[in-house]
Amino acid sequence: MVLVTLLWSTAGVVTRHLEEARSWEVTFWRSFFTVLSLLVLLPLTQGWGVYARMRKGGWALWLSGLCWAGMFTFFMLAITLTTVANVLVTMALAPLFTALASRVFIGHRLPVRTWLAIVVAGLGIATMYGTQLAQGANFWGTLVALLVPISGAANWTLTQHAHAQGQEVDLIPAVLIGAVVSSLVTLPLAWPFQASAHDLTLLAALGLFQLAIPSSLAVVCTRALMAPEVALLGLLEVIFGILLAWLGAGERPGAEVLAGGALVIGALLFNEWFGWRQNRA
């Protein structure tokens, strides 16, 4: 799982080294190369029968795929519109957005610790973006980045609802569907292509090593680790991603990002760690 988070965190620093590709084209090529990678990985890991199972996957599989498409598309767009640190810290809100979605749509009760974590994380986001928004900077990047954890929360809520009805969602085929939809939606907006051979090499590496392989490994990890362990280890993506962008692309996070990010990560750590201790007790 640590390796998974390290691979996930490479998107920002790699994107900063692109020469010609921008915005929609970056999103298209990463999704496209993810599709090619998963078309090879899926039969190797799940057998050729996986495609037949996808056709019988039901509404939950395809809706989950749409959520994945939103996550892929909004993430890469946000990376091109604002700093890596802003995007990653905003993405870290996914567990709290998921908790809220489960309360509203499924009726799960939230413990006091989670409500407290939501309040503290909200203060962290306000600290991060308050000054930037007052100056008119990173406004669109911030809005797009917020759509990533919202899409993730919708995905989790859908899969949990399907599970309650006795229908399990196979996550890796859902990732493939998401990558296909993301490619198709962004293709018209990415045309005409401007990516150089150098850019295509980097984006192909992102499709394979930053998305397809770690997503497959993450599914395997969830079979061996408890949910709080996965959530806590997943926060390493924020730390790795900010450090890689800082060291590899000279993108130093501002003081307000570090302060706000510390509040967000601290709230998440407290929520998951305290919940884990309660469950063990």
Disulfide bonds with the S-S distance in Angstrom:
none
